[in-house]
């Protein structure tokens, strides 16, 4: 097997930061746990093994077995809004979205009480992490890029890196140094490996500090372009020739067996033509797409195995809270700029098809960038030995709750000002009661907004629209949103729709 990227010597030389050893506490302090927050990009609800998928994710599966799985946890359906809300504990547009000028990141919340704050991976906000509460950073400060070579120039022995467009130069950063069009000299560079190696190197660097750490690890996989190592692709090549119709049926059955879904769930309609309508050549091409996509998730899990082993080696495992989620549902977008180069190698720039994205979101409707359940419902795993009891919960949670959970555990305060700007009070609710097996007071309402995608959930009722009229669904009776109740219950539909309009007007009001 190809060795994973192991060091960032050039980065160490660039920043030249050194940390002195301090004595570590022998007994876990449950009010100051280490925290690892892992987020993947554009992955569907049912892709990983512990949520019904056939992709091999043994490390995540073990984490889920020893932790808590949520079946009703939400993101925002889009990369940058999810990140703004996850980081600040408030709705993205109310705090400035990409600028976050009226919100405090959990780095800015936890660093003042003594946490070492680390991030490796995708940032996708305008200010760099090192200006917003994080001590150390390596990663993509942009939306997406070539996994093998995010830069513009080909390395010796390679073709030109596939890109989304000729004019698109992606922003990278090493600590506080911005690099436009980053090309690593290491021929074995690959996003997922590199981010994990940087994280592990930082854990080693600070292992003797007498302070806890928070490691935010937002991977870019499995967001397009479809890039993976050949040996990982080979594990899945041919396994998807049974087609998306059969994959969806198999996942649906496994999810029922696991209890991830229940008797009221129905398998939503296929979002594409039938698999059997394809030619043999088309089936082979589609099999390759999904094999590469699966390989990207597989590689994330392999790297999480490395990270978890390091936590155990350093004696940190028993007092580390680990959370895992995805930033939105699977992606139907089709920016295929290299149609003559198959997915996989550095020279390609390809995506999965709408049909496979539909399979990834089994059993839900729609995709990324919509506020239907297929766009906003995420797998969410929480693991903390001695605190979280293994199991599954149907309590509703949202990414704005993550920052609130950190504050509840540690006693940290949300600052009233950041960089001279007033902050909006955070609205998330701590997940700690759920972690301890208790019922918590739910959100009265949860709101979503991205472009023309709008929604609000109140109890089990949810109104949603995609730029057109409002639809109403009862998520208890109809969790896959098959039966629009707007005509049957026009008053409730209008009430919730007006609540959303009022909320939109309110978030425009900046703190004074």
C-alpha positions as CSV (number, residue, x, y, z in Angstrom):
1,X,0.0,0.0,0.0
2,X,1.2,3.5,-0.8
3,X,2.7,5.2,2.2
4,X,0.6,8.2,3.3
5,X,2.1,11.7,3.4
6,X,4.1,11.9,6.7
7,X,5.7,15.3,7.3
8,X,5.6,18.9,6.5
9,X,9.2,19.8,6.9
10,X,9.0,22.8,4.6
11,X,6.0,24.1,6.7
12,X,8.0,23.7,9.9
13,X,10.9,25.6,8.4
14,X,8.5,28.3,7.2
15,X,6.8,29.0,10.6
16,X,9.6,28.0,12.9
17,X,7.4,27.6,15.9
18,X,8.5,25.6,18.9
19,X,6.6,24.4,21.9
20,X,8.2,23.5,25.3
21,X,7.1,20.4,27.2
22,X,4.9,20.8,30.3
23,X,3.7,18.2,32.7
24,X,0.4,16.5,31.7
25,X,-2.3,15.7,34.1
26,X,-2.7,12.0,34.9
27,X,-6.4,12.1,35.6
28,X,-8.9,13.1,33.0
29,X,-10.6,16.4,33.6
30,X,-14.1,16.0,32.2
31,X,-14.6,19.8,32.1
32,X,-11.5,20.2,29.9
33,X,-11.6,17.3,27.4
34,X,-9.6,17.3,24.2
35,X,-11.9,17.7,21.3
36,X,-11.6,16.4,17.7
37,X,-14.2,17.7,15.3
38,X,-14.2,15.8,11.9
39,X,-16.2,17.0,8.9
40,X,-16.3,15.5,5.5
41,X,-17.5,17.3,2.4
42,X,-20.4,16.5,0.0
43,X,-20.9,13.0,1.5
44,X,-24.4,11.5,1.5
45,X,-26.3,10.3,4.5
46,X,-26.0,6.6,3.8
47,X,-22.4,6.3,2.5
48,X,-20.5,5.1,5.5
49,X,-20.9,1.6,6.9
50,X,-22.5,2.6,10.3
51,X,-25.3,4.4,8.4
52,X,-26.0,1.7,6.0
53,X,-23.4,2.1,3.2
54,X,-21.2,-0.5,1.6
55,X,-18.1,1.7,1.7
56,X,-15.5,0.2,4.0
57,X,-15.3,2.5,7.1
58,X,-14.2,0.2,10.0
59,X,-12.7,3.0,12.0
60,X,-15.9,5.1,11.9
61,X,-18.0,2.0,12.4
62,X,-16.0,1.3,15.7
63,X,-16.4,4.9,16.7
64,X,-20.1,4.7,16.2
65,X,-20.4,1.3,18.0
66,X,-18.7,2.9,21.1
67,X,-20.5,6.2,20.7
68,X,-23.8,7.9,19.9
69,X,-25.4,8.0,16.5
70,X,-27.9,10.8,15.7
71,X,-30.6,10.0,13.1
72,X,-32.0,13.6,12.9
73,X,-29.0,15.9,12.8
74,X,-28.8,18.8,10.4
75,X,-26.3,20.9,8.5
76,X,-27.1,23.8,6.1
77,X,-27.0,22.1,2.7
78,X,-24.0,24.1,1.5
79,X,-20.3,24.3,2.3
80,X,-19.6,27.8,3.5
81,X,-22.9,28.4,5.4
82,X,-22.4,25.1,7.2
83,X,-18.9,26.2,8.2
84,X,-20.0,29.6,9.4
85,X,-22.8,28.1,11.6
86,X,-20.6,25.2,12.9
87,X,-17.8,27.6,13.9
88,X,-20.0,30.3,15.5
89,X,-23.1,28.6,16.8
90,X,-25.4,31.0,15.0
91,X,-27.1,31.3,11.6
92,X,-24.7,32.2,8.8
93,X,-26.4,35.3,7.4
94,X,-27.0,36.8,10.9
95,X,-23.3,36.9,11.7
96,X,-21.9,37.9,8.2
97,X,-21.6,34.5,6.5
98,X,-18.1,34.2,4.9
99,X,-16.7,37.1,7.0
100,X,-18.3,36.0,10.3
101,X,-17.7,39.5,11.6
102,X,-20.5,39.3,14.1
103,X,-19.8,35.8,15.4
104,X,-17.1,34.2,17.5
105,X,-15.5,30.9,16.3
106,X,-15.1,28.1,18.8
107,X,-11.4,28.8,18.5
108,X,-12.0,32.3,19.8
109,X,-14.2,30.8,22.5
110,X,-11.8,28.1,23.7
111,X,-8.4,29.6,23.3
112,X,-8.9,32.2,26.1
113,X,-9.5,29.4,28.6
114,X,-6.3,27.7,27.7
115,X,-7.1,25.4,24.7
116,X,-4.5,24.7,22.0
117,X,-6.5,25.4,18.8
118,X,-5.6,23.5,15.7
119,X,-7.1,23.1,12.2
120,X,-6.1,21.1,9.1
121,X,-8.3,21.0,6.0
122,X,-10.9,23.1,4.3
123,X,-11.7,26.5,5.8
124,X,-13.8,28.2,3.1
125,X,-14.2,31.5,5.0
126,X,-12.6,34.9,4.0
127,X,-10.4,35.6,7.1
128,X,-7.8,33.0,7.7
129,X,-8.1,30.7,10.8
130,X,-5.0,32.2,12.4
131,X,-6.9,35.5,12.6
132,X,-10.0,33.9,14.1
133,X,-8.8,32.0,17.1
134,X,-6.7,29.2,15.7
135,X,-3.1,28.7,16.6
136,X,-2.0,26.6,13.7
137,X,-3.4,25.9,10.2
138,X,-2.6,24.0,7.1
139,X,-5.1,23.6,4.3
140,X,-7.4,24.7,1.6
141,X,-8.8,28.2,2.5
142,X,-11.1,27.9,-0.6
143,X,-14.0,25.7,-1.8
144,X,-12.5,22.8,-3.7
145,X,-9.3,21.9,-5.6
146,X,-7.3,19.1,-7.2
147,X,-6.5,16.5,-4.5
148,X,-3.1,15.6,-5.9
149,X,-1.9,19.1,-7.1
150,X,-4.0,22.1,-6.2
151,X,-1.6,24.4,-8.1
152,X,-1.2,25.4,-11.7
153,X,2.0,23.7,-12.8
154,X,2.6,20.0,-13.4
155,X,5.2,18.2,-11.4
156,X,7.9,16.2,-13.3
157,X,6.4,13.0,-14.7
158,X,2.8,14.2,-14.4
159,X,0.3,15.9,-16.7
160,X,-1.3,19.3,-16.0
161,X,-3.5,19.1,-13.0
162,X,-7.3,19.0,-13.8
163,X,-9.0,22.2,-12.8
164,X,-12.6,23.5,-12.5
165,X,-11.7,26.4,-14.9
166,X,-8.6,27.9,-16.5
167,X,-9.0,31.1,-14.4
168,X,-9.7,29.4,-11.1
169,X,-6.7,29.7,-8.8
170,X,-7.3,28.1,-5.4
171,X,-6.2,29.8,-2.1
172,X,-4.1,27.7,0.3
173,X,-2.5,28.6,3.5
174,X,0.3,27.4,5.7
175,X,-0.3,29.0,9.1
176,X,-0.8,32.7,8.2
177,X,0.9,32.5,4.8
178,X,-1.4,32.5,1.8
179,X,-0.4,30.5,-1.3
180,X,-2.3,31.0,-4.5
181,X,-2.0,27.8,-6.5
182,X,-0.2,25.6,-4.1
183,X,1.9,22.7,-5.5
184,X,3.5,20.4,-3.0
185,X,6.9,19.1,-4.1
186,X,6.0,15.7,-2.6
187,X,4.8,13.4,-5.4
188,X,2.7,11.5,-2.8
189,X,0.8,14.5,-1.8
190,X,-3.0,13.9,-1.5
191,X,-5.4,16.2,0.5
192,X,-6.7,13.6,2.9
193,X,-3.3,12.2,3.7
194,X,-1.7,15.6,4.0
195,X,-4.3,17.1,6.3
196,X,-4.1,14.1,8.7
197,X,-0.3,14.1,8.7
198,X,-0.3,17.8,9.6
199,X,-2.8,17.1,12.4
200,X,-0.7,14.2,13.8
201,X,2.5,16.3,13.6
202,X,0.9,19.0,15.7
203,X,-0.4,16.5,18.3
204,X,3.2,15.2,18.6
205,X,4.5,18.7,18.8
206,X,2.2,19.7,21.7
207,X,2.0,16.3,23.4
208,X,3.7,17.5,26.6
209,X,1.6,20.6,27.1
210,X,-0.5,20.8,30.2
211,X,-3.4,22.1,28.3
212,X,-6.2,20.5,26.3
213,X,-6.5,20.8,22.5
214,X,-9.3,21.2,20.0
215,X,-8.5,19.8,16.6
216,X,-10.8,20.8,13.8
217,X,-10.3,18.4,10.8
218,X,-12.6,19.4,7.9
219,X,-11.6,17.1,5.0
220,X,-12.3,18.0,1.4
221,X,-13.3,14.4,0.5
222,X,-15.4,13.2,-1.1
223,X,-16.2,16.6,-2.8
224,X,-15.3,16.6,-6.5
225,X,-13.0,16.3,-8.4
226,X,-13.0,12.5,-8.2
227,X,-9.4,11.8,-7.2
228,X,-8.1,8.7,-5.4
229,X,-5.1,6.4,-5.2
230,X,-5.2,3.5,-7.6
231,X,-5.0,0.9,-4.9
232,X,-8.1,2.4,-3.1
233,X,-10.1,2.5,-6.4
234,X,-9.2,-1.1,-7.1
235,X,-11.0,-2.2,-3.9
236,X,-14.3,-1.0,-5.4
237,X,-13.9,-1.4,-9.1
238,X,-16.7,-3.6,-10.4
239,X,-18.7,-3.5,-7.2
240,X,-21.1,-0.9,-8.4
241,X,-22.0,-2.6,-11.7
242,X,-25.2,-3.9,-9.9
243,X,-26.3,-0.3,-10.4
244,X,-27.8,2.5,-8.4
245,X,-31.2,1.0,-8.2
246,X,-29.9,-2.1,-6.4
247,X,-27.5,-0.1,-4.2
248,X,-30.4,2.0,-3.0
249,X,-32.4,-1.1,-2.2
250,X,-29.6,-2.7,-0.3
251,X,-28.8,0.4,1.7
252,X,-32.5,0.9,2.5
253,X,-32.7,-2.6,3.9
254,X,-29.5,-2.3,6.0
255,X,-30.7,1.1,7.4
256,X,-33.9,-0.5,8.5
257,X,-32.0,-3.4,10.1
258,X,-29.8,-1.0,12.0
259,X,-32.6,1.2,13.1
260,X,-31.2,4.3,11.3
261,X,-34.6,4.6,9.7
262,X,-38.0,3.3,10.8
263,X,-41.3,2.0,9.4
264,X,-42.5,5.4,8.2
265,X,-39.5,5.8,5.9
266,X,-40.2,5.1,2.3
267,X,-37.5,4.9,-0.4
268,X,-37.8,8.1,-2.4
269,X,-38.2,8.0,-6.2
270,X,-35.2,7.5,-8.3
271,X,-33.8,10.8,-9.5
272,X,-32.5,9.6,-12.8
273,X,-33.1,7.0,-15.5
274,X,-33.1,3.3,-14.6
275,X,-29.7,1.5,-14.4
276,X,-30.9,-1.1,-16.9
277,X,-31.5,1.6,-19.5
278,X,-27.7,2.2,-19.7
279,X,-25.4,0.5,-22.2
280,X,-22.6,-1.8,-21.0
281,X,-20.1,0.9,-21.7
282,X,-22.1,3.5,-19.7
283,X,-22.4,1.0,-16.8
284,X,-18.7,0.6,-16.8
285,X,-18.1,4.3,-16.7
286,X,-20.6,4.8,-13.9
287,X,-19.1,2.0,-12.0
288,X,-15.7,3.8,-12.1
289,X,-17.2,7.1,-10.9
290,X,-18.7,5.5,-7.9
291,X,-15.6,3.4,-7.2
292,X,-13.5,6.5,-7.1
293,X,-16.0,8.2,-4.8
294,X,-16.1,5.2,-2.5
295,X,-12.2,5.2,-2.5
296,X,-12.2,8.8,-1.3
297,X,-14.3,8.0,1.7
298,X,-12.3,4.8,2.3
299,X,-9.1,6.9,2.4
300,X,-10.7,9.3,5.0
301,X,-11.4,6.3,7.2
302,X,-7.9,4.9,6.8
303,X,-6.5,8.3,7.9
304,X,-8.9,8.4,10.9
305,X,-7.4,5.1,11.9
306,X,-4.0,6.8,11.9
307,X,-5.3,9.7,13.9
308,X,-7.1,7.5,16.5
309,X,-4.0,5.4,16.9
310,X,-2.0,8.6,17.7
311,X,-4.5,9.7,20.3
312,X,-4.2,6.3,22.0
313,X,-0.4,6.4,21.7
314,X,-0.3,9.8,23.4
315,X,-2.7,8.6,26.2
316,X,-5.4,11.1,25.1
317,X,-8.1,8.8,23.9
318,X,-10.0,8.4,27.2
319,X,-10.6,12.1,27.6
320,X,-11.2,13.1,24.0
321,X,-14.6,14.0,22.6
322,X,-14.7,13.1,18.9
323,X,-17.5,14.2,16.6
324,X,-18.0,13.3,13.0
325,X,-20.4,14.8,10.4
326,X,-20.8,16.0,6.8
327,X,-21.3,19.6,5.6
328,X,-24.2,18.9,3.3
329,X,-25.8,16.1,1.3
330,X,-24.3,14.4,-1.7
331,X,-23.7,16.6,-4.7
332,X,-25.5,16.5,-8.1
333,X,-23.3,19.2,-9.7
334,X,-21.6,18.4,-13.0
335,X,-18.5,20.5,-13.6
336,X,-16.8,17.8,-15.7
337,X,-14.0,19.8,-17.4
338,X,-12.0,16.7,-18.6
339,X,-14.6,14.5,-20.4
340,X,-11.9,12.6,-22.2
341,X,-9.9,11.7,-19.0
342,X,-11.6,9.2,-16.7
343,X,-11.9,10.0,-13.0
344,X,-9.1,9.1,-10.6
345,X,-5.7,10.7,-11.7
346,X,-4.3,14.1,-11.2
347,X,-5.0,15.2,-14.8
348,X,-8.8,14.6,-14.5
349,X,-11.6,16.8,-13.1
350,X,-14.8,14.7,-12.9
351,X,-17.8,14.3,-10.7
352,X,-20.3,11.6,-9.7
353,X,-23.6,11.5,-11.6
354,X,-26.9,12.7,-10.2
355,X,-28.0,9.1,-9.9
356,X,-25.1,8.1,-7.6
357,X,-25.7,11.3,-5.6
358,X,-29.3,10.1,-5.2
359,X,-28.0,6.8,-4.0
360,X,-25.7,8.4,-1.5
361,X,-28.6,10.3,0.1
362,X,-30.7,7.1,0.5
363,X,-33.6,7.2,1.4
364,X,-34.1,10.9,1.2
365,X,-35.0,13.3,-1.6
366,X,-32.9,15.9,-3.3
367,X,-29.3,17.0,-2.8
368,X,-26.8,19.5,-1.7
369,X,-28.0,23.2,-2.1
370,X,-31.6,22.2,-1.4
371,X,-33.3,22.2,2.0
372,X,-35.0,18.9,1.5
373,X,-33.8,16.2,3.8
374,X,-31.3,14.9,1.2
375,X,-29.6,18.2,1.3
376,X,-29.5,18.9,5.1
377,X,-29.6,15.7,7.1
378,X,-26.2,14.4,8.1
379,X,-24.8,11.4,9.9
380,X,-23.5,12.6,13.2
381,X,-21.4,10.5,15.6
382,X,-20.3,11.6,19.0
383,X,-17.8,9.5,21.1
384,X,-16.4,10.3,24.5
385,X,-15.3,7.4,26.7
386,X,-16.8,7.4,30.2
387,X,-19.3,10.1,29.3
388,X,-21.3,9.1,26.2
389,X,-23.0,5.8,26.4
390,X,-23.2,3.8,23.2
391,X,-26.5,4.0,21.3
392,X,-28.6,5.9,18.9
393,X,-30.9,8.9,19.3
394,X,-33.7,10.4,17.3
395,X,-33.5,13.8,19.2
396,X,-33.1,16.6,16.7
397,X,-29.8,18.5,16.6
398,X,-28.2,21.1,14.4
399,X,-24.7,22.3,13.8
400,X,-25.3,25.5,15.7
401,X,-25.4,23.2,18.8
402,X,-21.8,22.2,18.5
403,X,-20.3,25.4,19.8
404,X,-22.9,25.5,22.6
405,X,-21.8,22.0,23.6
406,X,-18.2,23.1,23.9
407,X,-19.2,26.0,26.1
408,X,-21.4,23.9,28.3
409,X,-18.7,21.3,28.9
410,X,-15.9,23.8,29.5
411,X,-17.7,26.8,31.0
412,X,-16.2,29.0,28.3
413,X,-18.0,32.3,27.6
414,X,-19.1,33.7,24.2
415,X,-17.4,37.1,23.7
416,X,-19.6,40.1,23.2
417,X,-17.1,41.6,20.8
418,X,-14.7,40.1,18.2
419,X,-12.1,42.3,16.4
420,X,-14.0,45.4,17.5
421,X,-17.4,44.1,16.2
422,X,-20.4,43.3,18.3
423,X,-21.3,39.6,18.2
424,X,-24.9,38.3,17.9
425,X,-25.7,36.1,20.9
426,X,-25.4,32.4,19.9
427,X,-28.6,30.4,19.6
428,X,-27.4,26.8,19.7
429,X,-28.4,24.4,22.5
430,X,-25.9,22.1,24.2
431,X,-25.9,18.5,23.1
432,X,-24.4,17.4,26.5
433,X,-27.7,16.3,27.9
434,X,-28.2,14.1,24.9
435,X,-24.7,12.7,25.3
436,X,-25.6,11.7,28.9
437,X,-28.8,9.9,27.8
438,X,-31.2,12.6,28.8
439,X,-34.0,14.4,26.9
440,X,-33.1,18.0,26.2
441,X,-35.4,20.9,25.5
442,X,-35.6,21.0,21.7
443,X,-35.3,24.0,19.4
444,X,-38.7,25.7,19.0
445,X,-37.8,26.1,15.3
446,X,-34.8,25.5,13.1
447,X,-34.3,27.7,10.0
448,X,-32.4,27.2,6.8
449,X,-31.5,29.6,4.0
450,X,-29.2,29.2,1.1
451,X,-29.9,31.2,-2.1
452,X,-33.4,30.1,-3.2
453,X,-33.5,27.2,-0.8
454,X,-35.5,28.0,2.3
455,X,-37.0,25.9,5.2
456,X,-38.1,26.0,8.8
457,X,-38.8,23.0,11.0
458,X,-41.2,23.3,14.0
459,X,-41.5,20.1,15.9
460,X,-42.2,17.4,13.3
461,X,-43.6,19.9,10.7
462,X,-41.4,21.4,8.1
463,X,-42.0,23.9,5.3
464,X,-39.6,24.0,2.4
465,X,-39.3,25.7,-0.9
466,X,-36.8,25.8,-3.7
467,X,-37.5,29.2,-5.1
468,X,-41.2,28.4,-5.8
469,X,-44.2,27.9,-3.5
470,X,-43.9,26.5,0.0
471,X,-44.4,22.8,0.7
472,X,-45.4,21.3,4.0
473,X,-44.3,17.9,5.4
474,X,-44.9,15.9,8.6
475,X,-41.4,14.4,9.2
476,X,-42.7,12.0,11.8
477,X,-45.3,10.4,9.5
478,X,-43.4,11.1,6.3
479,X,-39.7,11.5,6.9
480,X,-38.7,11.2,3.2
481,X,-41.1,14.1,2.2
482,X,-43.3,12.2,-0.2
483,X,-46.6,13.7,0.8
484,X,-46.9,17.5,0.5
485,X,-49.6,18.7,2.9
486,X,-49.7,22.4,1.8
487,X,-53.1,22.1,0.2
488,X,-54.5,20.1,3.1
489,X,-53.1,22.5,5.8
490,X,-52.8,25.9,4.1
491,X,-53.0,27.9,7.4
492,X,-50.1,26.0,9.0
493,X,-48.1,26.3,5.8
494,X,-48.7,30.1,5.7
495,X,-47.9,30.4,9.4
496,X,-44.5,28.7,9.1
497,X,-43.8,30.4,5.8
498,X,-44.4,33.8,7.5
499,X,-42.1,32.8,10.4
500,X,-39.4,32.2,7.9
501,X,-39.9,35.6,6.3
502,X,-39.9,37.3,9.7
503,X,-36.7,35.4,10.6
504,X,-35.0,36.5,7.4
505,X,-35.8,40.2,8.1
506,X,-34.5,39.8,11.7
507,X,-31.1,38.4,10.8
508,X,-30.4,41.5,8.7
509,X,-30.3,43.5,11.9
510,X,-26.7,43.7,13.0
511,X,-25.8,44.0,16.7
512,X,-25.4,47.5,17.9
